[in-house]
Amino acid sequence: MRLFLWVFLSFCLMGSSFSQINPFSVLGKIVTTSMDARSKAEVAADTEISTGSSKRLLEDKNAEWAGVAVLVFAQHVVLAGAVKTAAVKKRVEELVRQDKRIRSLKNELRVGDFGSFARDTTLEAEINAKLTAASGVSSVNMRWSATGGRVVLMGIAQTAQEAGLAATTVRGIKGVKSLKSHLRVVAANK
């Protein structure tokens, strides 16, 4: 039971805050781990980066982290969601950037645009379904977050065509107002 709880919490923290846990997404992440393009060491590092970031945000009384999603893949980080002020946006980035294993960090936090939690959760579930079903897209290697219909997508694609298909798929979903893609093209190891 402890192992299941650890795995469950690890996957929850890899791409979202506790307020954004979707048990079906977590189950999907567990099942598709074998298709992950990352090495075991990279998965462990990503989990530690995400967990450490969440811990620092929780401990900092000024961070106001509730609307923040820390998306981590292959030690690349994208901050998504919304915060109340530009000062909070800067503070969240400072806290997350403390982990020296982070290869790159993009701060896509929006100031003051919180959207609707229910609509954004529904939109994220639809993105999950569409990308999972899309032929030619390995969504297990991608992370996303929606805030007010504005979607941030990150992770890796094996080809530029896969990255384009993922972006086109997300843009075609009703309720998506805009897409900011941080997909990196990394060819699969043969």
N, CA, C and O of each residue as an XYZ file, in Angstrom:
760
protein
N       0.826     -1.197      0.000
C       0.000      0.000      0.000
C       0.868      1.258      0.000
O       0.559      2.235     -0.683
N       1.956      1.225      0.772
C       2.839      2.396      0.802
C       3.430      2.677     -0.573
O       3.527      3.828     -0.998
N       3.826      1.601     -1.268
C       4.392      1.769     -2.606
C       3.374      2.401     -3.550
O       3.712      3.318     -4.298
N       2.127      1.918     -3.522
C       1.087      2.500     -4.363
C       0.897      3.980     -4.045
O       0.798      4.805     -4.954
N       0.847      4.319     -2.748
C       0.668      5.717     -2.349
C       1.828      6.567     -2.845
O       1.618      7.678     -3.333
N       3.070      6.048     -2.723
C       4.229      6.795     -3.179
C       4.147      7.022     -4.690
O       4.368      8.134     -5.169
N       3.829      5.959     -5.437
C       3.714      6.083     -6.896
C       2.605      7.066     -7.252
O       2.785      7.918     -8.123
N       1.464      6.952     -6.588
C       0.333      7.840     -6.845
C       0.720      9.297     -6.621
O       0.472     10.145     -7.479
N       1.327      9.593     -5.471
C       1.716     10.975     -5.167
C       2.810     11.465     -6.101
O       2.793     12.625     -6.513
N       3.755     10.608     -6.443
C       4.829     11.012     -7.352
C       4.274     11.448     -8.696
O       4.674     12.483     -9.228
N       3.351     10.666     -9.250
C       2.783     11.008    -10.551
C       1.879     12.225    -10.447
O       1.806     13.016    -11.387
N       1.198     12.389     -9.340
C       0.351     13.570     -9.160
C       1.186     14.830     -9.160
O       0.800     15.838     -9.750
N       2.335     14.776     -8.497
C       3.176     15.957     -8.368
C       3.951     16.271     -9.631
O       4.445     17.389     -9.779
N       4.075     15.320    -10.551
C       4.872     15.540    -11.755
C       4.292     16.598    -12.672
O       5.044     17.235    -13.410
N       3.016     16.807    -12.656
C       2.484     17.752    -13.621
C       1.423     18.664    -13.078
O       0.842     19.429    -13.848
N       1.138     18.632    -11.805
C       0.060     19.477    -11.324
C       0.148     19.666     -9.835
O       0.844     18.930     -9.135
N      -0.568     20.668     -9.356
C      -0.673     20.878     -7.922
C      -1.740     19.935     -7.383
O      -2.488     19.333     -8.153
N      -1.810     19.805     -6.044
C      -2.786     18.901     -5.445
C      -4.205     19.268     -5.838
O      -5.067     18.392     -5.902
N      -4.469     20.533     -6.102
C      -5.829     20.941     -6.449
C      -6.229     20.482     -7.849
O      -7.398     20.583     -8.222
N      -5.265     19.976     -8.631
C      -5.557     19.594    -10.001
C      -5.398     18.095    -10.234
O      -5.204     17.671    -11.373
N      -5.475     17.287     -9.180
C      -5.289     15.850     -9.325
C      -6.486     15.238    -10.032
O      -7.629     15.438     -9.621
N      -6.224     14.501    -11.082
C      -7.247     13.757    -11.790
C      -6.847     12.285    -11.703
O      -5.879     11.876    -12.344
N      -7.581     11.476    -10.915
C      -7.164     10.091    -10.720
C      -7.081      9.290    -12.012
O      -6.273      8.366    -12.094
N      -7.875      9.604    -13.014
C      -7.812      8.888    -14.278
C      -6.527      9.210    -15.026
O      -5.936      8.332    -15.655
N      -6.089     10.471    -14.961
C      -4.822     10.839    -15.580
C      -3.669     10.146    -14.873
O      -2.722      9.692    -15.515
N      -3.750     10.066    -13.541
C      -2.693      9.414    -12.775
C      -2.598      7.952    -13.179
O      -1.498      7.446    -13.402
N      -3.726      7.268    -13.278
C      -3.733      5.872    -13.680
C      -3.130      5.721    -15.072
O      -2.342      4.808    -15.319
N      -3.500      6.610    -15.966
C      -2.943      6.571    -17.315
C      -1.441      6.757    -17.315
O      -0.736      6.109    -18.089
N      -0.938      7.637    -16.453
C       0.503      7.850    -16.372
C       1.214      6.600    -15.869
O       2.297      6.266    -16.348
N       0.613      5.911    -14.909
C       1.220      4.693    -14.386
C       1.276      3.626    -15.469
O       2.302      2.968    -15.642
N       0.186      3.452    -16.192
C       0.100      2.418    -17.222
C       1.070      2.691    -18.365
O       1.650      1.752    -18.910
N       1.259      3.956    -18.740
C       2.064      4.273    -19.918
C       3.520      4.587    -19.595
O       4.272      4.990    -20.482
N       3.929      4.409    -18.344
C       5.303      4.710    -17.976
C       6.297      3.950    -18.831
O       7.375      4.468    -19.125
N       5.963      2.744    -19.234
C       6.884      1.951    -20.047
C       7.098      2.562    -21.433
O       8.081      2.233    -22.097
N       6.213      3.434    -21.880
C       6.347      4.078    -23.195
C       7.064      5.424    -23.086
O       7.264      6.104    -24.093
N       7.441      5.799    -21.902
C       8.078      7.085    -21.632
C       9.445      7.151    -22.311
O      10.213      6.190    -22.255
N       9.750      8.274    -22.947
C      11.023      8.454    -23.650
C      12.179      8.729    -22.694
O      13.341      8.689    -23.099
N      11.870      9.008    -21.434
C      12.915      9.334    -20.463
C      13.513      8.065    -19.860
O      12.878      7.012    -19.808
N      14.746      8.207    -19.413
C      15.387      7.111    -18.679
C      14.814      7.077    -17.261
O      14.150      8.019    -16.828
N      15.074      5.988    -16.548
C      14.627      5.901    -15.155
C      15.224      7.023    -14.323
O      14.556      7.574    -13.448
N      16.475      7.364    -14.591
C      17.132      8.444    -13.853
C      16.444      9.783    -14.125
O      16.283     10.594    -13.214
N      16.038     10.014    -15.382
C      15.330     11.260    -15.706
C      13.953     11.310    -15.052
O      13.527     12.362    -14.575
N      13.259     10.176    -15.029
C      11.952     10.125    -14.366
C      12.122     10.448    -12.884
O      11.351     11.221    -12.317
N      13.140      9.847    -12.263
C      13.396     10.103    -10.845
C      13.745     11.573    -10.611
O      13.250     12.188     -9.666
N      14.594     12.133    -11.469
C      14.970     13.548    -11.332
C      13.748     14.448    -11.505
O      13.573     15.404    -10.749
N      12.901     14.151    -12.495
C      11.682     14.950    -12.706
C      10.774     14.905    -11.486
O      10.221     15.923    -11.072
N      10.628     13.714    -10.918
C       9.791     13.564     -9.731
C      10.357     14.383     -8.574
O       9.617     15.057     -7.858
N      11.660     14.319     -8.402
C      12.301     15.080     -7.329
C      12.198     16.579     -7.566
O      11.963     17.335     -6.623
N      12.369     17.022     -8.803
C      12.233     18.446     -9.124
C      10.818     18.913     -8.808
O      10.625     19.947     -8.168
N       9.841     18.153     -9.254
C       8.437     18.518     -9.027
C       8.094     18.522     -7.541
O       7.474     19.462     -7.045
N       8.495     17.476     -6.839
C       8.209     17.365     -5.414
C       8.898     18.482     -4.635
O       8.292     19.112     -3.769
N      10.162     18.720     -4.949
C      10.908     19.791     -4.272
C      10.298     21.163     -4.525
O      10.199     21.987     -3.616
N       9.889     21.398     -5.775
C       9.254     22.678     -6.114
C       7.965     22.854     -5.336
O       7.715     23.920     -4.774
N       7.146     21.811     -5.299
C       5.878     21.888     -4.556
C       6.132     22.144     -3.078
O       5.424     22.929     -2.446
N       7.131     21.490     -2.535
C       7.462     21.672     -1.114
C       7.889     23.113     -0.838
O       7.430     23.721      0.129
N       8.763     23.660     -1.682
C       9.204     25.048     -1.476
C       8.034     26.029     -1.617
O       7.938     26.995     -0.860
N       7.150     25.778     -2.582
C       5.989     26.652     -2.760
C       5.056     26.564     -1.558
O       4.524     27.580     -1.112
N       4.857     25.376     -1.038
C       3.997     25.197      0.137
C       4.566     25.891      1.370
O       3.824     26.456      2.173
N       5.874     25.843      1.511
C       6.520     26.407      2.689
C       6.648     27.920      2.632
O       6.793     28.560      3.673
N       6.599     28.507      1.445
C       6.755     29.952      1.301
C       5.403     30.634      1.473
O       4.481     30.406      0.690
N       5.293     31.452      2.477
C       4.009     32.099      2.795
C       3.599     33.158      1.766
O       2.424     33.519      1.699
N       4.530     33.655      0.976
C       4.228     34.716      0.012
C       4.004     34.215     -1.406
O       3.684     35.012     -2.287
N       4.159     32.939     -1.650
C       4.115     32.422     -3.019
C       2.710     32.385     -3.606
O       2.552     32.538     -4.817
N       1.686     32.184     -2.779
C       0.308     32.101     -3.266
C       0.240     31.179     -4.487
O      -0.184     31.586     -5.568
N       0.663     29.939     -4.289
C       0.898     28.982     -5.351
C      -0.340     28.253     -5.849
O      -0.223     27.458     -6.782
N      -1.504     28.477     -5.286
C      -2.680     27.658     -5.571
C      -3.003     27.530     -7.065
O      -3.495     26.484     -7.486
N      -2.748     28.533     -7.856
C      -3.072     28.468     -9.272
C      -1.914     28.053    -10.153
O      -1.971     28.234    -11.369
N      -0.851     27.493     -9.561
C       0.373     27.195    -10.300
C       0.474     25.702    -10.609
O       0.261     24.861     -9.736
N       0.800     25.386    -11.856
C       1.139     24.019    -12.249
C       2.611     24.015    -12.644
O       3.037     24.815    -13.477
N       3.383     23.120    -12.049
C       4.793     22.961    -12.379
C       4.888     21.747    -13.297
O       4.818     20.605    -12.841
N       5.045     22.003    -14.588
C       5.136     20.940    -15.589
C       6.605     20.583    -15.772
O       7.420     21.454    -16.075
N       6.951     19.310    -15.592
C       8.348     18.878    -15.655
C       8.459     17.697    -16.599
O       7.700     16.733    -16.500
N       9.419     17.781    -17.523
C       9.721     16.643    -18.390
C      11.184     16.713    -18.793
O      11.622     17.710    -19.367
N      11.939     15.669    -18.497
C      13.361     15.574    -18.831
C      14.147     16.760    -18.278
O      15.039     17.296    -18.936
N      13.800     17.155    -17.065
C      14.444     18.233    -16.331
C      14.232     19.620    -16.953
O      14.928     20.574    -16.604
N      13.280     19.724    -17.864
C      12.849     21.011    -18.396
C      11.543     21.339    -17.691
O      10.701     20.462    -17.498
N      11.372     22.599    -17.307
C      10.222     23.000    -16.503
C       9.482     24.146    -17.179
O      10.090     25.073    -17.715
N       8.162     24.061    -17.141
C       7.315     25.168    -17.571
C       6.349     25.448    -16.434
O       5.682     24.542    -15.935
N       6.278     26.705    -16.029
C       5.316     27.134    -15.018
C       4.071     27.607    -15.747
O       4.149     28.465    -16.627
N       2.933     27.057    -15.388
C       1.670     27.408    -16.031
C       0.641     27.709    -14.954
O       0.817     27.353    -13.789
N      -0.431     28.369    -15.361
C      -1.494     28.704    -14.422
C      -1.594     30.212    -14.256
O      -1.223     30.981    -15.142
N      -2.103     30.613    -13.101
C      -2.312     32.041    -12.853
C      -1.982     32.384    -11.410
O      -2.169     31.580    -10.497
N      -1.492     33.589    -11.234
C      -1.187     34.133     -9.908
C      -1.767     35.543     -9.824
O      -2.175     36.122    -10.831
N      -1.797     36.079     -8.616
C      -2.452     37.369     -8.409
C      -1.647     38.569     -8.885
O      -2.215     39.534     -9.397
N      -0.320     38.518     -8.721
C       0.489     39.690     -9.049
C       1.779     39.291     -9.768
O       2.181     38.128     -9.754
N       2.411     40.274    -10.389
C       3.700     40.046    -11.048
C       4.766     39.669    -10.018
O       5.661     38.878    -10.316
N       4.677     40.223     -8.822
C       5.634     39.882     -7.764
C       5.520     38.411     -7.374
O       6.534     37.755     -7.140
N       4.300     37.890     -7.302
C       4.102     36.472     -6.983
C       4.636     35.613     -8.128
O       5.251     34.574     -7.886
N       4.410     36.034     -9.357
C       4.926     35.301    -10.523
C       6.447     35.176    -10.424
O       7.000     34.097    -10.640
N       7.106     36.259    -10.103
C       8.561     36.270     -9.972
C       9.005     35.384     -8.810
O       9.978     34.642     -8.943
N       8.304     35.449     -7.669
C       8.664     34.666     -6.493
C       8.516     33.162     -6.770
O       9.373     32.373     -6.374
N       7.445     32.772     -7.439
C       7.243     31.362     -7.769
C       8.414     30.873     -8.620
O       8.962     29.801     -8.367
N       8.796     31.655     -9.625
C       9.925     31.258    -10.472
C      11.201     31.118     -9.653
O      11.944     30.154     -9.834
N      11.467     32.064     -8.754
C      12.666     32.005     -7.910
C      12.691     30.722     -7.076
O      13.728     30.068     -6.962
N      11.554     30.371     -6.502
C      11.486     29.177     -5.658
C      11.706     27.902     -6.467
O      12.421     27.003     -6.025
N      11.103     27.819     -7.638
C      11.247     26.622     -8.463
C      12.670     26.526     -9.008
O      13.239     25.436     -9.063
N      13.245     27.651     -9.408
C      14.575     27.673    -10.034
C      15.686     27.253     -9.071
O      16.816     27.040     -9.511
N      15.409     27.131     -7.804
C      16.431     26.748     -6.822
C      17.014     25.363     -7.088
O      18.134     25.079     -6.663
N      16.287     24.506     -7.774
C      16.790     23.171     -8.091
C      17.769     23.283     -9.255
O      17.377     23.626    -10.370
N      19.018     22.999     -9.000
C      20.080     23.185     -9.998
C      20.057     22.127    -11.103
O      20.790     22.253    -12.084
N      19.232     21.092    -10.963
C      19.132     20.076    -12.020
C      18.252     20.539    -13.172
O      18.230     19.895    -14.220
N      17.535     21.629    -13.005
C      16.647     22.126    -14.058
C      17.484     22.608    -15.238
O      18.356     23.465    -15.087
N      17.210     22.051    -16.407
C      17.943     22.405    -17.628
C      17.432     23.701    -18.235
O      18.217     24.508    -18.733
N      16.123     23.904    -18.197
C      15.528     25.148    -18.689
C      14.235     25.381    -17.925
O      13.596     24.439    -17.457
N      13.862     26.644    -17.805
C      12.617     27.004    -17.133
C      11.940     28.116    -17.920
O      12.540     29.157    -18.189
N      10.688     27.884    -18.285
C       9.867     28.889    -18.964
C       8.739     29.267    -18.026
O       8.044     28.396    -17.503
N       8.555     30.545    -17.812
C       7.512     31.023    -16.909
C       6.332     31.536    -17.738
O       6.370     32.649    -18.262
N       5.298     30.723    -17.849
C       4.087     31.077    -18.592
C       2.932     31.424    -17.645
O       1.768     31.393    -18.044
N       3.261     31.753    -16.391
C       2.212     32.124    -15.445
C       1.528     33.399    -15.911
O       2.183     34.354    -16.327
N       0.207     33.401    -15.835
C      -0.584     34.574    -16.189
C      -0.903     35.326    -14.908
O      -1.156     34.717    -13.869
N      -0.892     36.632    -14.983
C      -1.208     37.454    -13.816
C      -2.684     37.828    -13.865
O      -3.136     38.487    -14.801
N      -3.434     37.397    -12.842
C      -4.821     37.818    -12.660
C      -5.878     37.094    -13.460
O      -7.059     37.393    -13.288
N      -5.524     36.155    -14.329
C      -6.516     35.462    -15.157
C      -6.672     34.036    -14.653
O      -5.973     33.132    -15.110
N      -7.591     33.833    -13.708
C      -7.711     32.535    -13.060
C      -8.631     31.571    -13.788
O      -8.531     30.365    -13.566
N      -9.504     32.040    -14.629
C     -10.402     31.147    -15.352
C     -11.342     30.425    -14.401
O     -11.595     30.892    -13.290
N     -11.849     29.306    -14.833
C     -12.764     28.487    -14.047
C     -12.123     27.120    -13.828
O     -11.797     26.427    -14.791
N     -11.943     26.730    -12.575
C     -11.311     25.455    -12.259
C     -12.049     24.305    -12.934
O     -11.420     23.418    -13.512
N     -13.368     24.316    -12.866
C     -14.157     23.220    -13.449
C     -13.985     23.168    -14.965
O     -13.767     22.094    -15.524
N     -14.082     24.325    -15.639
C     -13.918     24.339    -17.099
C     -12.502     23.927    -17.508
O     -12.319     23.179    -18.468
N     -11.503     24.423    -16.771
C     -10.121     24.088    -17.114
C      -9.825     22.612    -16.880
O      -9.105     21.993    -17.664
N     -10.373     22.041    -15.808
C     -10.188     20.615    -15.542
C     -10.837     19.784    -16.646
O     -10.266     18.795    -17.104
N     -12.023     20.189    -17.064
C     -12.712     19.501    -18.162
C     -11.901     19.624    -19.452
O     -11.756     18.650    -20.191
N     -11.375     20.809    -19.721
C     -10.567     21.030    -20.920
C      -9.304     20.173    -20.883
O      -8.934     19.586    -21.900
N      -8.640     20.090    -19.741
C      -7.438     19.261    -19.622
C      -7.766     17.787    -19.863
O      -6.980     17.068    -20.479
N      -8.922     17.339    -19.381
C      -9.338     15.950    -19.614
C      -9.594     15.712    -21.099
O      -9.262     14.649    -21.624
N     -10.178     16.691    -21.774
C     -10.421     16.541    -23.215
C      -9.108     16.548    -23.995
O      -8.953     15.799    -24.960
N      -8.167     17.390    -23.580
C      -6.845     17.394    -24.221
C      -6.208     16.018    -24.056
O      -5.650     15.465    -25.004
N      -6.294     15.474    -22.853
C      -5.747     14.145    -22.583
C      -6.364     13.111    -23.522
O      -5.650     12.318    -24.135
N      -7.676     13.123    -23.630
C      -8.370     12.152    -24.486
C      -7.982     12.321    -25.950
O      -7.706     11.333    -26.631
N      -7.957     13.559    -26.446
C      -7.666     13.797    -27.869
C      -6.221     13.461    -28.215
O      -5.955     12.854    -29.253
N      -5.279     13.855    -27.344
C      -3.876     13.560    -27.638
C      -3.589     12.065    -27.515
O      -2.800     11.519    -28.286
N      -4.225     11.404    -26.552
C      -4.038      9.965    -26.394
C      -4.566      9.216    -27.611
O      -3.968      8.233    -28.047
N      -5.678      9.678    -28.156
C      -6.306      9.012    -29.303
C      -5.663      9.394    -30.636
O      -5.856      8.697    -31.632
N      -4.905     10.484    -30.670
C      -4.332     10.964    -31.932
C      -3.239     10.018    -32.430
O      -2.247      9.775    -31.741
N      -3.439      9.493    -33.632
C      -2.448      8.636    -34.252
C      -1.215      9.472    -34.585
O      -1.328     10.531    -35.202
N      -0.049      9.000    -34.181
C       1.180      9.734    -34.464
C       1.608     10.676    -33.364
O       2.568     11.428    -33.530
N       0.898     10.647    -32.222
C       1.264     11.501    -31.090
C       1.504     10.613    -29.878
O       0.638      9.828    -29.493
N       2.677     10.738    -29.284
C       2.995     10.003    -28.057
C       2.781     10.951    -26.879
O       3.721     11.577    -26.390
N       1.530     11.044    -26.433
C       1.178     12.015    -25.397
C       1.808     11.710    -24.051
O       1.850     12.585    -23.186
N       2.300     10.495    -23.847
C       2.946     10.162    -22.581
C       4.191     11.028    -22.378
O       4.650     11.197    -21.248
N       4.732     11.567    -23.453
C       5.921     12.406    -23.382
C       5.589     13.895    -23.400
O       6.446     14.729    -23.689
N       4.342     14.216    -23.090
C       3.881     15.608    -23.098
C       3.146     15.924    -21.805
O       2.563     15.044    -21.172
N       3.183     17.186    -21.428
C       2.450     17.687    -20.265
C       1.684     18.920    -20.727
O       2.120     19.606    -21.652
N       0.535     19.214    -20.086
C      -0.250     20.393    -20.451
C      -1.000     20.911    -19.256
O      -1.229     20.205    -18.273
N      -1.376     22.173    -19.369
C      -2.168     22.836    -18.335
C      -3.041     23.875    -19.026
O      -2.619     24.516    -19.988
N      -4.266     24.033    -18.523
C      -5.186     25.033    -19.083
C      -5.573     26.018    -17.988
O      -5.857     25.625    -16.856
N      -5.582     27.290    -18.333
C      -6.027     28.353    -17.438
C      -6.873     29.309    -18.256
O      -6.362     29.992    -19.143
N      -8.155     29.360    -17.966
C      -9.044     30.251    -18.702
C      -9.086     29.935    -20.184
O      -9.282     30.836    -21.000
N      -8.905     28.669    -20.549
C      -8.913     28.278    -21.953
C      -7.591     28.477    -22.668
O      -7.457     28.146    -23.845
N      -6.619     29.017    -21.959
C      -5.280     29.205    -22.530
C      -4.436     28.009    -22.122
O      -4.249     27.753    -20.933
N      -3.924     27.275    -23.107
C      -3.234     26.017    -22.858
C      -1.737     26.182    -23.040
O      -1.270     26.837    -23.972
N      -0.998     25.573    -22.127
C       0.449     25.475    -22.230
C       0.764     23.992    -22.425
O       0.294     23.146    -21.665
N       1.563     23.686    -23.448
C       1.940     22.322    -23.792
C       3.458     22.233    -23.753
O       4.150     23.106    -24.278
N       3.978     21.173    -23.128
C       5.435     21.004    -23.079
C       5.771     19.529    -23.105
O       4.892     18.677    -22.971
N       7.044     19.234    -23.278
C       7.518     17.864    -23.326
C       8.322     17.666    -24.592
O       8.969     18.591    -25.084
N       8.278     16.435    -25.123
C       9.036     16.177    -26.344
C       8.178     15.492    -27.395
O       7.203     14.803    -27.095
N       8.578     15.707    -28.619
C       8.022     15.012    -29.782
C       9.216     14.426    -30.521
O      10.311     14.988    -30.489
N       9.003     13.296    -31.186
C      10.112     12.662    -31.895
C      10.396     13.319    -33.233
O      11.494     13.187    -33.773
N       9.397     14.036    -33.776
C       9.586     14.725    -35.052
C       8.849     16.058    -35.007
O       7.990     16.284    -34.155
N       9.201     16.927    -35.937
C       8.478     18.189    -36.054
C       7.019     17.931    -36.438
O       6.124     18.672    -36.032
N       6.791     16.884    -37.214
C       5.427     16.532    -37.610
C       4.589     16.145    -36.389
O       3.430     16.545    -36.279
N       5.174     15.368    -35.472
C       4.456     14.992    -34.255
C       4.134     16.230    -33.422
O       3.026     16.358    -32.901
N       5.091     17.133    -33.296
C       4.864     18.368    -32.540
C       3.743     19.181    -33.182
O       2.874     19.703    -32.484
N       3.763     19.286    -34.494
C       2.719     20.019    -35.209
C       1.355     19.380    -35.055
O       0.356     20.073    -34.861
N       1.310     18.047    -35.142
C       0.050     17.328    -34.986
C      -0.516     17.511    -33.581
O      -1.722     17.697    -33.416
N       0.348     17.458    -32.571
C      -0.105     17.670    -31.188
C      -0.686     19.077    -31.036
O      -1.752     19.251    -30.445
N       0.010     20.071    -31.565
C      -0.466     21.455    -31.466
C      -1.784     21.642    -32.214
O      -2.700     22.288    -31.706
N      -1.881     21.082    -33.412
C      -3.116     21.183    -34.197
C      -4.276     20.508    -33.476
O      -5.394     21.023    -33.460
N      -4.001     19.359    -32.882
C      -5.035     18.629    -32.142
C      -5.557     19.466    -30.977
O      -6.767     19.570    -30.772
N      -4.639     20.063    -30.217
C      -5.051     20.878    -29.063
C      -5.813     22.118    -29.524
O      -6.847     22.460    -28.950
N      -5.312     22.790    -30.553
C      -5.990     24.000    -31.040
C      -7.400     23.705    -31.544
O      -8.260     24.585    -31.515
N      -7.647     22.485    -32.002
C      -8.949     22.110    -32.539
C      -9.991     21.762    -31.484
O     -11.133     21.459    -31.827
N      -9.628     21.799    -30.235
C     -10.554     21.441    -29.159
C     -11.382     22.658    -28.765
O     -10.846     23.741    -28.530
N     -12.691     22.465    -28.697
C     -13.594     23.544    -28.305
C     -13.227     24.034    -26.897
O     -13.056     23.239    -25.972
N     -13.112     25.331    -26.763
C     -12.775     25.926    -25.470
C     -11.323     26.364    -25.370
O     -10.961     27.089    -24.443
N     -10.477     25.931    -26.319
C      -9.079     26.354    -26.327
C      -9.010     27.728    -26.988
O      -9.295     27.871    -28.177
N      -8.633     28.726    -26.213
C      -8.530     30.097    -26.730
C      -7.163     30.359    -27.359
O      -7.047     31.090    -28.343
N      -6.132     29.752    -26.774
C      -4.784     29.923    -27.319
C      -3.927     28.754    -26.848
O      -4.267     28.050    -25.897
N      -2.810     28.569    -27.536
C      -1.875     27.507    -27.188
C      -0.470     28.072    -27.209
O      -0.066     28.715    -28.178
N       0.264     27.835    -26.158
C       1.690     28.162    -26.082
C       2.418     26.827    -26.006
O       2.356     26.146    -24.983
N       3.108     26.445    -27.080
C       3.766     25.143    -27.133
C       5.252     25.273    -26.820
O       5.964     26.095    -27.397
N       5.690     24.443    -25.898
C       7.105     24.321    -25.554
C       7.553     22.887    -25.812
O       8.356     22.339    -25.056
N       7.036     22.279    -26.878
C       7.469     20.935    -27.248
C       8.850     21.025    -27.887
O       9.091     21.853    -28.766
N       9.738     20.175    -27.439
C      11.072     20.067    -28.035
C      11.098     18.826    -28.917
O      10.531     17.797    -28.551
N      11.738     18.910    -30.058
C      11.844     17.759    -30.943
C      13.143     17.023    -30.592
O      14.243     17.563    -30.712
N      12.973     15.771    -30.154
C      14.097     14.925    -29.769
C      13.866     13.567    -30.417
O      12.910     12.868    -30.080
N      14.731     13.198    -31.339
C      14.587     11.907    -32.042
C      14.727     10.752    -31.062
O      15.518     10.819    -30.121
N      13.967      9.711    -31.282
C      14.003      8.516    -30.420
C      15.336      7.817    -30.583
O      15.919      7.803    -31.667
N      15.816      7.229    -29.480
C      17.040      6.415    -29.536
C      16.722      5.107    -30.232
O      15.740      4.445    -29.896
N      17.523      4.739    -31.175
C      17.283      3.499    -31.927
C      17.885      2.317    -31.212
O      17.785      1.188    -31.693
